[in-house]
Every structure is written in structure tokens, then in C-alpha cells.
Amino acid sequence: MRPRNGFGSQRHWTRFETVRPSSFPRLLFGTETPKTMDPVNDRWPRQIKFIVGNEAAERFSFYGMKSILALYITTALLQTKDRATTIIHLFVFAVYFMPLFGAWLSDRIWGRYRTILWISLFYCAGHGVLATSDLFTSVDAKLICLYVGLSLIAFGSGGIKPCVSAFMGDQFESTHSTLVRKAYAAFYFSINFGSFFSYLVIPWVAAKPAELAQDAGTLDRWLWQLKHAGFTGYSWAFGVPGILMALATLIFWLGTKHYVRKPPARETRTAGFFMVFLAAFRNLSGGASGLRLSALASALTSAVLPLLAMVGMVFVALQQHLSPVAKVIGWTALGCIGLWYVLLLVASVSKRSELPDAFWQCAGRRFSATEINAAKSVSPILGVFAFVVPFWALFDQSNSTWVLQGAQMQPFQFVGLTIGAEQMQSLNPLLVMILVPLLTWGAYPFCEKLGWRVSPLRRISVGLLMTGFSFVMVAWLQQRLETGHTLSLAWQCFPYVILTAGEVLVSTTGLEFAYTQAAPSMKSTIMSFWLLTIAMGNLLVTTITQLGGGHGDASVSSGRFYLYAGMMMAAGVLFVFIAARYHYRDEATPSGS
């Protein structure tokens, strides 16, 4: 099963649209009756088509732009592979960190509609800046355009990320639960559909005339004609996603008069996880030294070490040249991550992964029992999320180091098209659309019939190990390239299949697990932490790249790929050990891993 949101529909939760799930019950089953709701229960509200169309065009623009970044930075901007890797993963970090700001802006000040509309304009501007980079002849000017454009896109994409899904939920009332599932199915299919075609089309738009002229495929010849008509090149390759983003904004605006717009909740919620934790810690009695020590250890594993690591890695990622002090900060950040995992292991072995009830009861002076129990449900989930960080560090390299490796291999023909390193990225969304139903309605029920319970933590364990194995395969391919062998790009299909299977097992299961274990009022907190795992995973790549030299090509080497594979395998084995000792909060859920 994939993770469920508050109204029961399933979705694919990976790189795509994210949402603040705690709002779902309030949005969909609240007392407010929208004036524009379609009175016929078997018809979608008319405004849904504008939201779905907006999402498809926006995802096409984002992934189309992202698909060509690696080779653009290394070929057009003449940067090293290490520098390209750092830029791309720092950009992805910003994309997944900005939703924290977007969620606050929509919930407290603007509301979802205005947040989506106005921040989309920054999104369009970012694409425009990238498209105009060819107007400049110097590499330095082009680099400035790259940094400014990516910053605006990160602000735009991240800013609207927590709003769009929830805004569509606003358009339905409680009697439309069946329609909600169908609408979200179309919504998420449009995400995969848009990203699939963007990965195919935009790299061809950016291709050189000679590259297209060499191919005999029918579609390649048509693209070659477009090239000589002046409709291709990097200006158009960045411009087309910009046009699609402008179209997405226009489509969204056209539905304005039909939307149900709910005002922002301007009051500040005070019963968040950290607020309850701090209240309990402050109210501990002087004689409760054991509880205080346990609370300090929990604070280290939940917040302090990850926060210190993230701050240190951001500092290292922003450095053009690492000074001795910056190197110390970088290694200290990695040390914090290592200590984080050691403390999680110790807590699991000592069966102290959860703070005792006596600690949480100390928050009773300020918070209700319901609020305390809700905060208590978050703590063990954070230990599981810690192991998703290295997963994202590996997975998101399919848009960076894997593309750079593919550029060293020979393109291959498929149904009249030449598949190059950038087009190979389209295999991921295609496989997602195949593997999700195959696993959900095929593999999982089959395993259950054989008596092997496919619990969420078991799926995550297998997914982590598969992700590590995909990098073993990539490292082996890189070894062959380094020894002078000529390889077809088709060889990358094998690690892509394994990596995508790992993605489905980890990312689509992680939030399902978290939402079944956390209280409904904490689902917004859970989504925030989930986004931070993606951001932190990408920071981990930038830090390793910077500490490994940062100005050469070591990021695309067999040694570096084996390093990531070993890191992921170690995390996977450790997770299997910890998951076997995890106690599900719901008694109906299997107690094993």
C-alpha cells in the first residue's frame, strides 16, 4: 500500500507535490459548505480541471529544466563534475527546504490560493532568467544567471509545494469522498505523466544539430528539422519549461471565480511536538535525573544533532574553496550524523527509543492529554526517518552523477528515438507508473498469501538495501568505463529499475508508516520532517563532494559510487536491526519489522 492522506486516497509521495496532511480532515470533512460545489455527487467540481492542468504543466516545467542541468553545467558552463553535483544538490536542498516557508505563508498570511498564484510568478521569473543566459557570452555571466534562476525556481517550486494538493482538497465536501479519490488519482497521474515527457522532450530541444543529424529515427529527423528552424538550443530548452510554467499559472488563474478559498488560520498553534517536549523538560522535578538524561538523549537524536549537521553542511556547500576551518566544520557535520545513528542504535538496544510516560506527563500543566499523546507519537517516527536521509542522498543522484556517467556511454535507439543520458531519466517516472500498481496489487498480496507479512518497515528495509545495490551496479559500470571499455547506455536500465523499485518501497511506504503511527494533529509536523529528510540527503551529497575535493571529477568515479553504496548498505543493515525492535503503536499492526 502507498501512504494515505486523511481522506483515504492513495498517492505517490516522492519528489512530487507534497502537502500538509493534517489539514485533510478539516478541509474535507469540516462543517464549511462551499458555495461553488457541484451539487451532483458523481461529477467533479468544475474547478478541478484547472488545478490538475496547472500541476501537469508545472511538473513538466520543473523536471524538464532539471533534466538538462548536469550536462549544461559541465558542457556549456565548463564546470567540473564535482561543481555540477554540488550546484544541483544544493538546489534540490533549497526546493525541499522552502516548503516550510510556503506552508507558513499560506497558513498564516495569504491563504493557499494567493500563495500559489503569487509565488508562481517568481517561479516563472526563474525560468526566464535561465532562458536569457545565452544572451551573455562570458561564463561568469552565465553562472550568475544560473544561480539567480535556480534560486527563484527553488523559492517558487518549494513555496507552492505544500499548497497545491491541499488546495484541491478544499474544493470537495464530505459527500464527495469517492470523487476525491478519482480526482487525486488523475492529479498524481498528471505528475508522473508530465515528468515522463519532460525528461524525453527537453533534452532533445537542447541537443546539438550534429547529434540529431546522426540519427536515422523518424522522430529524430523531425527534431533535426526543428533544430535548423531555430527552435532548439539551451535558450529554448530553458524557455520551453518557462512557457509551460507561465501556462500553468494562467490555467490556475482562469479558475479563480470557481475556487473555494478558505482563509488562513492566523492564530499560532502552540501544541507542536517541540513545544510539548520543551514544556515537559522544563517541568521535570529536580530528582528526576534519569528522566532528564533520557530527555537530553532524545533531544540529541530528534533535533540537536540533525540541526547541527544541517547547518554545518549548508556552510560547506556554499563555499567555493574549502578553507581548513570549513573542512573541520564539514567533517564535524558528518560526525554529528554518525553520532546520530549511534545514539539511535543504543536507544534501540536498550529499549529506550521512546521516552517514558512519566516524562510526557510533566507537560500536563500546559497541554491536554490529547495534545501530549499526539506529541509522544512523533518521537519514534523520527528514528525511522533518520534512515531515509541516506536514501535521498543516493536517489537524487539519478539527476546528477548518473547523468554525468551516462554522458560517457553510447546512446541507443528505441522506437525511432535516440535515448541519451538525459532522456534516461524518463525511465524513473515510467517505472513508477508500472511498479506501484504491480507491487500494490501483485507482489504484496502474493507475499501475504505465502505467509510473509509485508509490513511497512520490512518494505523500507528492502528498499534501502536495493538502493545501495543499485549503486554497486553503477560503480561496476563506472569501473568498466575507467578501464577503457565502451558501453551502451542501455546498461543503465538495470540500476534504474532497482533504484526505482527502492524508491517505491521507501518513499511511498515511509509516509504511510508515519501517518498510521502519528496522531492526526501531528501529520503536518510529520510532513515537515519528511521534507527535511530530502533536503538533508541532498546536503549530504554536497558535503561529501566538497570534502572529496569539490573541483575535479571524483563525484563520478567508481570509488565514490562504492562509497555511497557502502554507506547505504550499512544504513540498511542498521535499519533492519532497529526495525526488528520497533513496537507499532496500533495493536492491529504487526509487531515485527
C-alpha positions as CSV (number, residue, x, y, z in Angstrom):
1,M,0.0,0.0,0.0
2,R,1.0,3.5,-0.6
3,P,0.7,6.2,2.0
4,R,-2.8,7.5,2.5
5,N,-3.8,11.0,3.1
6,G,-6.5,12.0,5.5
7,F,-9.4,11.2,3.2
8,G,-8.3,7.7,2.2
9,S,-6.9,8.2,-1.3
10,Q,-3.5,6.7,-2.2
11,R,-0.7,8.7,-3.7
12,H,2.9,8.6,-4.8
13,W,4.8,10.8,-2.3
14,T,8.3,11.0,-3.7
15,R,9.8,14.1,-5.5
16,F,6.4,15.3,-6.5
17,E,3.8,17.5,-4.9
18,T,3.8,17.5,-1.1
19,V,1.1,18.5,1.2
20,R,0.3,19.2,4.9
21,P,-1.8,16.2,5.6
22,S,-3.1,17.3,9.0
23,S,-5.3,19.7,7.1
24,F,-7.2,17.0,5.2
25,P,-9.8,16.1,7.8
26,R,-10.6,19.8,8.4
27,L,-10.6,20.5,4.7
28,L,-12.7,17.6,3.5
29,F,-14.9,16.7,6.4
30,G,-15.3,20.1,8.1
31,T,-18.5,22.0,8.6
32,E,-17.9,24.6,5.9
33,T,-20.1,24.1,2.8
34,P,-18.5,25.7,-0.4
35,K,-20.8,27.8,-2.4
36,T,-19.4,26.7,-5.7
37,M,-19.6,23.0,-5.0
38,D,-21.2,20.9,-7.8
39,P,-24.5,19.6,-6.4
40,V,-24.2,16.4,-8.4
41,N,-22.1,13.9,-6.4
42,D,-20.9,12.0,-9.5
43,R,-19.4,15.0,-11.2
44,W,-16.1,16.7,-10.4
45,P,-16.4,20.4,-9.3
46,R,-15.6,22.4,-12.5
47,Q,-12.5,24.0,-10.9
48,I,-10.7,20.7,-10.6
49,K,-9.6,20.7,-14.2
50,F,-7.7,23.9,-13.7
51,I,-5.8,22.5,-10.7
52,V,-4.9,19.3,-12.5
53,G,-3.9,21.2,-15.6
54,N,-1.8,23.5,-13.5
55,E,0.0,20.6,-11.8
56,A,0.8,18.8,-15.1
57,A,2.3,21.9,-16.7
58,E,4.2,22.9,-13.6
59,R,5.8,19.4,-13.2
60,F,6.7,19.4,-16.8
61,S,8.5,22.7,-16.4
62,F,10.3,21.7,-13.3
63,Y,11.6,18.3,-14.4
64,G,12.3,19.5,-17.9
65,M,14.6,22.2,-16.5
66,K,16.1,19.8,-14.0
67,S,16.8,17.1,-16.7
68,I,19.4,19.2,-18.5
69,L,21.2,20.9,-15.6
70,A,24.0,18.3,-15.2
71,L,25.3,18.5,-18.8
72,Y,24.5,22.2,-19.2
73,I,26.7,23.0,-16.2
74,T,29.6,20.8,-17.4
75,T,29.5,21.5,-21.1
76,A,28.1,25.0,-21.6
77,L,29.4,26.4,-18.4
78,L,32.6,24.4,-18.4
79,Q,32.4,23.4,-14.7
80,T,33.8,20.3,-13.3
81,K,31.6,17.3,-12.4
82,D,32.1,17.9,-8.7
83,R,30.9,21.5,-9.1
84,A,27.9,20.4,-11.1
85,T,27.0,17.9,-8.5
86,T,27.3,20.5,-5.7
87,I,25.1,23.0,-7.5
88,I,22.4,20.5,-8.4
89,H,22.1,19.0,-4.9
90,L,22.2,22.4,-3.2
91,F,19.4,23.5,-5.5
92,V,17.3,20.4,-4.6
93,F,18.0,21.1,-0.9
94,A,16.5,24.6,-1.3
95,V,13.5,23.2,-3.2
96,Y,12.7,20.9,-0.2
97,F,13.5,23.4,2.5
98,M,11.4,26.2,1.1
99,P,8.0,24.4,1.7
100,L,8.5,25.2,5.4
101,F,8.2,28.9,4.5
102,G,5.4,28.3,1.9
103,A,3.3,26.4,4.4
104,W,3.7,29.2,7.0
105,L,2.9,31.8,4.4
106,S,-0.3,30.1,3.2
107,D,-1.5,29.1,6.7
108,R,-0.8,32.4,8.4
109,I,-0.9,35.2,5.9
110,W,-2.0,34.7,2.3
111,G,-4.0,31.5,2.2
112,R,-3.4,28.8,-0.4
113,Y,-4.8,30.5,-3.4
114,R,-2.8,33.7,-3.2
115,T,0.3,31.8,-2.2
116,I,0.2,29.6,-5.2
117,L,-0.6,32.4,-7.6
118,W,1.9,35.0,-6.4
119,I,4.8,32.6,-5.8
120,S,4.2,31.1,-9.2
121,L,5.3,34.4,-10.7
122,F,8.8,34.0,-9.0
123,Y,8.8,30.5,-10.5
124,C,8.2,31.9,-14.0
125,A,10.9,34.6,-13.5
126,G,13.4,31.9,-12.6
127,H,12.8,30.1,-15.8
128,G,13.1,33.4,-17.7
129,V,16.4,34.2,-16.2
130,L,17.8,30.7,-17.2
131,A,16.4,31.2,-20.7
132,T,18.2,34.5,-21.2
133,S,21.6,33.2,-20.1
134,D,22.6,32.6,-23.8
135,L,22.4,36.4,-24.3
136,F,25.7,36.6,-22.4
137,T,29.0,35.4,-23.8
138,S,31.1,35.1,-20.7
139,V,30.9,32.0,-18.5
140,D,30.8,34.2,-15.3
141,A,27.6,36.0,-16.5
142,K,26.0,32.7,-17.4
143,L,26.9,31.3,-14.0
144,I,25.2,34.3,-12.4
145,C,22.1,33.7,-14.4
146,L,22.2,30.1,-13.3
147,Y,22.4,30.9,-9.6
148,V,19.7,33.6,-9.8
149,G,17.4,31.4,-11.9
150,L,17.8,28.4,-9.7
151,S,17.2,30.5,-6.6
152,L,14.0,31.9,-7.9
153,I,12.8,28.4,-9.1
154,A,13.6,26.9,-5.7
155,F,11.6,29.6,-4.0
156,G,8.7,29.2,-6.4
157,S,8.6,25.4,-6.5
158,G,9.2,24.9,-2.8
159,G,6.9,27.7,-1.9
160,I,3.8,26.2,-3.7
161,K,4.7,22.6,-2.9
162,P,2.7,22.3,0.4
163,C,-0.3,24.2,-1.1
164,V,-1.5,22.7,-4.4
165,S,-2.6,19.2,-3.2
166,A,-4.4,20.7,-0.1
167,F,-6.0,23.4,-2.2
168,M,-7.5,20.7,-4.4
169,G,-8.9,19.1,-1.2
170,D,-10.5,22.4,-0.4
171,Q,-12.7,22.1,-3.5
172,F,-14.6,19.0,-2.2
173,E,-17.1,18.5,0.6
174,S,-17.6,15.4,2.7
175,T,-20.2,13.8,0.4
176,H,-17.6,13.6,-2.4
177,S,-15.2,11.1,-0.9
178,T,-15.3,8.8,-4.0
179,L,-14.7,11.7,-6.3
180,V,-11.8,12.8,-4.2
181,R,-10.0,9.5,-4.8
182,K,-10.6,9.8,-8.5
183,A,-9.5,13.4,-8.6
184,Y,-6.3,12.7,-6.8
185,A,-5.6,9.7,-9.0
186,A,-5.8,12.0,-12.0
187,F,-3.8,14.6,-10.1
188,Y,-0.9,12.2,-9.4
189,F,-1.0,10.6,-12.7
190,S,-0.6,14.0,-14.3
191,I,2.6,14.5,-12.2
192,N,4.2,11.3,-13.4
193,F,2.9,11.9,-16.9
194,G,4.3,15.4,-17.1
195,S,7.7,14.5,-15.7
196,F,8.0,11.5,-18.1
197,F,7.5,13.6,-21.2
198,S,9.6,16.5,-19.9
199,Y,12.6,14.1,-19.4
200,L,12.1,13.0,-23.0
201,V,11.4,16.3,-24.8
202,I,13.6,18.9,-23.2
203,P,16.9,17.2,-23.7
204,W,16.2,16.9,-27.4
205,V,15.4,20.6,-27.5
206,A,18.8,21.3,-26.0
207,A,20.7,18.9,-28.3
208,K,23.2,20.0,-30.9
209,P,22.3,19.8,-34.6
210,A,25.1,17.3,-35.3
211,E,23.8,15.0,-32.5
212,L,20.3,14.9,-34.1
213,A,21.5,14.6,-37.7
214,Q,23.4,11.4,-36.9
215,D,20.3,9.6,-36.1
216,A,18.1,7.8,-38.5
217,G,14.9,7.6,-36.4
218,T,11.8,9.3,-37.8
219,L,11.3,11.4,-34.7
220,D,14.9,12.3,-34.6
221,R,14.7,13.7,-38.2
222,W,11.7,15.8,-37.2
223,L,13.6,17.2,-34.2
224,W,16.6,17.9,-36.6
225,Q,14.3,20.0,-38.7
226,L,13.2,21.9,-35.6
227,K,16.8,22.4,-34.8
228,H,17.6,24.1,-38.1
229,A,14.4,26.2,-37.9
230,G,15.9,27.7,-34.8
231,F,13.6,26.2,-32.1
232,T,16.2,24.3,-30.2
233,G,19.3,25.0,-28.0
234,Y,19.7,25.9,-24.4
235,S,17.7,29.1,-24.7
236,W,14.7,27.2,-25.9
237,A,15.5,24.2,-23.6
238,F,15.1,26.5,-20.6
239,G,12.5,28.7,-22.3
240,V,10.0,25.9,-23.0
241,P,9.8,25.0,-19.3
242,G,9.3,28.7,-18.6
243,I,6.5,28.8,-21.1
244,L,4.9,25.8,-19.5
245,M,5.2,27.4,-16.1
246,A,3.6,30.6,-17.4
247,L,0.8,28.4,-18.9
248,A,0.4,26.6,-15.6
249,T,0.0,29.9,-13.8
250,L,-2.5,31.1,-16.4
251,I,-4.5,27.9,-16.1
252,F,-4.6,28.2,-12.4
253,W,-5.7,31.9,-12.6
254,L,-8.5,31.0,-15.1
255,G,-10.3,29.0,-12.4
256,T,-10.3,31.9,-9.9
257,K,-14.0,32.6,-9.9
258,H,-14.8,28.9,-9.3
259,Y,-12.4,28.1,-6.5
260,V,-13.4,27.5,-2.9
261,R,-10.9,29.7,-1.0
262,K,-10.5,29.2,2.7
263,P,-8.9,32.0,4.8
264,P,-5.6,31.4,6.6
265,A,-5.7,30.4,10.2
266,R,-3.8,33.4,11.7
267,E,-3.7,32.0,15.2
268,T,-0.4,30.3,16.2
269,R,-0.6,26.6,17.2
270,T,1.2,26.0,20.5
271,A,0.8,22.3,20.8
272,G,3.5,21.2,18.4
273,F,5.9,18.4,19.1
274,F,8.8,20.6,20.2
275,M,6.6,22.8,22.3
276,V,5.2,19.9,24.3
277,F,8.7,18.3,24.6
278,L,10.2,21.6,26.0
279,A,7.3,22.1,28.4
280,A,7.8,18.6,29.8
281,F,11.6,19.1,30.1
282,R,11.2,22.4,31.9
283,N,8.8,20.9,34.4
284,L,10.9,17.9,35.3
285,S,11.4,17.8,39.1
286,G,14.9,18.1,40.4
287,G,15.1,14.5,41.5
288,A,14.2,13.1,38.1
289,S,17.8,12.9,36.9
290,G,17.2,9.7,34.9
291,L,14.3,11.2,33.1
292,R,16.3,14.4,32.4
293,L,19.2,12.3,30.9
294,S,16.8,10.3,28.7
295,A,15.2,13.6,27.6
296,L,18.6,15.0,26.7
297,A,19.4,11.9,24.7
298,S,16.1,12.2,22.9
299,A,16.7,15.8,22.1
300,L,20.1,15.0,20.6
301,T,18.6,12.3,18.3
302,S,15.5,14.3,17.5
303,A,16.8,17.8,16.9
304,V,20.2,18.9,18.1
305,L,22.5,16.6,16.1
306,P,20.5,16.8,12.8
307,L,20.2,20.6,13.1
308,L,24.0,21.0,13.8
309,A,24.7,18.7,10.9
310,M,22.4,20.6,8.6
311,V,23.8,24.0,9.5
312,G,27.4,22.7,9.0
313,M,26.6,21.1,5.7
314,V,24.9,24.2,4.4
315,F,28.0,26.2,5.3
316,V,30.3,23.8,3.5
317,A,28.0,23.6,0.4
318,L,28.2,27.4,0.0
319,Q,32.0,27.5,-0.1
320,Q,33.7,28.0,-3.4
321,H,37.0,26.8,-1.9
322,L,37.2,25.0,1.4
323,S,39.4,26.5,4.0
324,P,40.9,24.4,6.8
325,V,38.1,25.7,9.1
326,A,35.4,24.8,6.5
327,K,36.9,21.3,6.3
328,V,36.7,20.9,10.1
329,I,33.1,22.1,10.0
330,G,32.3,19.6,7.2
331,W,33.8,16.7,9.0
332,T,32.1,17.7,12.2
333,A,28.8,17.7,10.4
334,L,29.4,14.2,9.1
335,G,30.5,13.2,12.7
336,C,27.1,14.6,14.0
337,I,25.3,12.3,11.5
338,G,27.4,9.3,12.6
339,L,26.8,10.0,16.3
340,W,23.1,10.4,15.5
341,Y,22.9,6.8,14.2
342,V,25.0,5.5,17.1
343,L,22.5,7.0,19.6
344,L,19.6,5.6,17.6
345,L,21.2,2.1,17.8
346,V,21.9,2.5,21.5
347,A,18.3,3.6,22.2
348,S,17.0,0.6,20.2
349,V,19.3,-1.9,22.0
350,S,18.5,-0.5,25.4
351,K,14.7,-0.4,24.5
352,R,14.6,3.3,25.2
353,S,13.7,4.6,21.8
354,E,10.6,6.2,23.4
355,L,10.6,8.5,26.4
356,P,8.6,7.1,29.4
357,D,5.1,8.3,30.1
358,A,6.4,10.0,33.3
359,F,8.4,12.4,31.2
360,W,5.5,13.4,29.0
361,Q,3.1,13.8,31.9
362,C,5.3,16.7,33.1
363,A,3.8,18.8,30.2
364,G,0.3,18.4,31.7
365,R,0.4,21.8,33.3
366,R,0.1,23.5,29.9
367,F,-1.2,20.9,27.4
368,S,-4.1,18.5,27.4
369,A,-3.7,14.7,27.5
370,T,-4.7,14.5,23.8
371,E,-2.0,17.0,22.8
372,I,0.6,15.2,24.9
373,N,-0.2,11.8,23.4
374,A,-0.1,13.4,19.9
375,A,3.4,14.8,20.5
376,K,4.5,11.5,22.1
377,S,3.6,9.6,18.9
378,V,6.2,11.6,16.8
379,S,9.4,10.7,18.7
380,P,9.8,7.1,17.5
381,I,8.9,8.0,13.9
382,L,11.9,10.4,13.8
383,G,14.2,7.5,14.4
384,V,12.8,5.8,11.3
385,F,13.0,9.0,9.2
386,A,16.8,9.2,10.1
387,F,17.5,6.3,7.7
388,V,15.6,7.9,4.9
389,V,18.3,10.7,4.7
390,P,21.0,8.5,3.0
391,F,18.3,7.1,0.7
392,W,17.6,10.6,-0.7
393,A,21.3,11.2,-0.9
394,L,21.6,8.3,-3.4
395,F,18.2,8.5,-5.1
396,D,18.6,12.2,-6.2
397,Q,21.9,11.4,-7.9
398,S,19.9,9.9,-10.7
399,N,19.6,13.6,-11.9
400,S,23.3,14.4,-11.4
401,T,26.1,11.8,-11.2
402,W,24.1,9.2,-13.1
403,V,23.5,11.6,-16.0
404,L,27.2,12.5,-16.0
405,Q,28.1,8.9,-16.1
406,G,25.6,8.3,-18.9
407,A,27.3,11.0,-21.0
408,Q,30.4,8.7,-21.1
409,M,28.3,5.9,-22.6
410,Q,26.9,5.3,-26.1
411,P,23.3,6.4,-26.8
412,F,20.9,3.7,-28.1
413,Q,17.9,3.7,-30.4
414,F,14.4,2.9,-29.1
415,V,11.2,3.2,-31.2
416,G,12.8,5.7,-33.6
417,L,14.3,7.9,-30.8
418,T,17.8,8.2,-29.6
419,I,18.0,7.7,-25.9
420,G,20.8,9.7,-24.4
421,A,22.0,10.3,-20.8
422,E,19.4,12.9,-20.1
423,Q,16.5,11.0,-21.7
424,M,17.3,8.0,-19.5
425,Q,15.8,9.9,-16.6
426,S,12.4,9.4,-18.1
427,L,12.7,5.7,-17.1
428,N,12.1,6.6,-13.5
429,P,8.5,8.1,-13.8
430,L,7.6,5.4,-16.3
431,L,8.7,2.6,-13.9
432,V,6.9,4.3,-11.1
433,M,3.6,4.1,-13.0
434,I,4.3,0.4,-13.7
435,L,5.8,-0.7,-10.3
436,V,3.3,1.0,-7.9
437,P,0.2,-1.0,-9.1
438,L,2.4,-4.1,-9.7
439,L,3.6,-4.1,-6.1
440,T,0.4,-2.9,-4.6
441,W,-2.0,-5.4,-6.3
442,G,0.5,-8.1,-7.2
443,A,3.7,-8.6,-5.2
444,Y,2.3,-7.6,-1.7
445,P,-0.8,-9.8,-1.8
446,F,1.3,-12.7,-3.2
447,C,3.8,-12.4,-0.3
448,E,0.9,-12.2,2.2
449,K,-0.6,-15.5,0.7
450,L,2.8,-17.1,1.2
451,G,2.6,-16.1,4.9
452,W,5.3,-13.4,4.7
453,R,3.8,-10.2,6.3
454,V,4.8,-7.2,4.2
455,S,4.8,-4.6,6.9
456,P,5.9,-1.0,6.2
457,L,9.3,-1.3,8.0
458,R,10.1,-4.5,6.1
459,R,9.3,-2.7,2.8
460,I,11.6,0.2,3.8
461,S,14.4,-2.2,4.8
462,V,14.3,-4.0,1.4
463,G,14.1,-0.6,-0.4
464,L,17.2,0.8,1.4
465,L,19.2,-2.3,0.6
466,M,18.0,-2.3,-3.1
467,T,19.0,1.4,-3.4
468,G,22.5,0.5,-2.1
469,F,22.7,-2.4,-4.6
470,S,21.8,0.0,-7.5
471,F,24.9,2.0,-6.7
472,V,27.0,-1.2,-6.7
473,M,25.9,-1.7,-10.2
474,V,26.6,1.9,-11.2
475,A,30.0,1.6,-9.6
476,W,30.7,-1.6,-11.6
477,L,29.7,0.2,-14.8
478,Q,32.0,3.1,-13.9
479,Q,34.9,0.7,-13.4
480,R,34.4,-0.6,-16.9
481,L,34.4,2.9,-18.3
482,E,37.5,3.8,-16.3
483,T,39.4,0.8,-17.8
484,G,38.6,1.9,-21.4
485,H,35.6,-0.2,-22.2
486,T,32.8,1.2,-24.5
487,L,29.4,0.6,-23.0
488,S,25.9,1.2,-24.3
489,L,23.7,3.5,-22.2
490,A,21.2,0.7,-22.1
491,W,23.3,-0.9,-19.3
492,Q,22.0,1.9,-17.0
493,C,18.5,0.4,-17.3
494,F,19.3,-2.2,-14.7
495,P,20.3,0.1,-11.9
496,Y,17.4,2.4,-12.8
497,V,14.9,-0.5,-12.3
498,I,16.5,-1.4,-9.0
499,L,16.7,2.3,-7.8
500,T,13.1,3.0,-8.8
501,A,11.9,-0.2,-7.0
502,G,13.8,1.0,-3.9
503,E,12.1,4.4,-4.3
504,V,8.6,2.9,-4.4
505,L,9.4,0.7,-1.3
506,V,10.9,3.5,0.7
507,S,9.3,6.8,-0.2
508,T,5.8,5.6,-0.8
509,T,5.9,3.5,2.4
510,G,7.6,6.0,4.7
511,L,4.7,8.4,5.0
512,E,2.1,5.5,5.1
513,F,4.0,4.2,8.1
514,A,4.3,7.6,9.7
515,Y,0.6,8.5,9.2
516,T,-0.5,5.3,10.8
517,Q,1.8,5.8,13.8
518,A,1.4,9.5,14.4
519,A,-1.7,11.3,15.8
520,P,-3.8,13.1,13.1
521,S,-2.9,16.5,14.6
522,M,0.8,15.8,14.0
523,K,0.6,15.0,10.3
524,S,1.7,18.5,9.4
525,T,4.8,18.0,11.6
526,I,5.4,14.6,10.0
527,M,5.4,16.2,6.5
528,S,7.8,18.9,7.6
529,F,10.2,16.3,8.9
530,W,9.8,14.2,5.7
531,L,10.7,17.2,3.6
532,L,13.7,17.8,5.8
533,T,15.0,14.3,5.2
534,I,15.0,15.0,1.4
535,A,16.8,18.3,2.0
536,M,19.3,16.8,4.4
537,G,20.0,13.9,2.0
538,N,21.0,16.3,-0.8
539,L,23.1,18.3,1.6
540,L,24.9,15.1,2.5
541,V,25.9,14.7,-1.2
542,T,27.2,18.3,-1.4
543,T,29.3,17.8,1.8
544,I,30.9,14.6,0.6
545,T,31.6,16.1,-2.8
546,Q,33.1,19.3,-1.3
547,L,35.2,17.3,1.2
548,G,36.3,15.0,-1.6
549,G,37.9,17.9,-3.5
550,G,34.9,19.7,-4.9
551,H,36.7,20.9,-8.1
552,G,37.5,17.7,-10.0
553,D,35.6,14.8,-11.4
554,A,35.7,12.5,-8.3
555,S,31.9,12.6,-7.8
556,V,31.6,10.4,-10.9
557,S,34.1,7.7,-10.1
558,S,33.8,4.1,-9.1
559,G,35.3,4.8,-5.7
560,R,32.7,7.4,-4.9
561,F,29.9,5.2,-6.1
562,Y,31.1,2.4,-3.9
563,L,31.3,4.8,-1.0
564,Y,27.7,5.7,-1.4
565,A,26.8,2.0,-1.9
566,G,28.6,1.0,1.3
567,M,27.0,3.9,3.2
568,M,23.5,2.9,2.1
569,M,24.1,-0.8,2.8
570,A,25.4,0.0,6.3
571,A,22.3,2.2,7.0
572,G,20.1,-0.5,5.6
573,V,21.5,-3.3,7.8
574,L,21.3,-1.0,10.8
575,F,17.7,-0.2,10.0
576,V,16.8,-3.9,9.7
577,F,18.2,-4.3,13.2
578,I,16.3,-1.3,14.7
579,A,13.1,-2.1,12.8
580,A,13.0,-5.6,14.3
581,R,12.7,-3.9,17.7
582,Y,10.2,-1.3,16.8
583,H,6.8,-1.6,18.5
584,Y,3.9,-0.4,16.4
585,R,1.5,1.9,18.3
586,D,-1.5,0.3,16.7
587,E,-2.1,-3.1,18.1
588,A,-3.7,-4.2,14.9
589,T,-0.4,-3.6,13.1
590,P,2.2,-6.4,13.1
591,S,4.7,-6.0,15.9
592,G,7.6,-7.2,13.9
593,S,9.5,-5.3,11.3
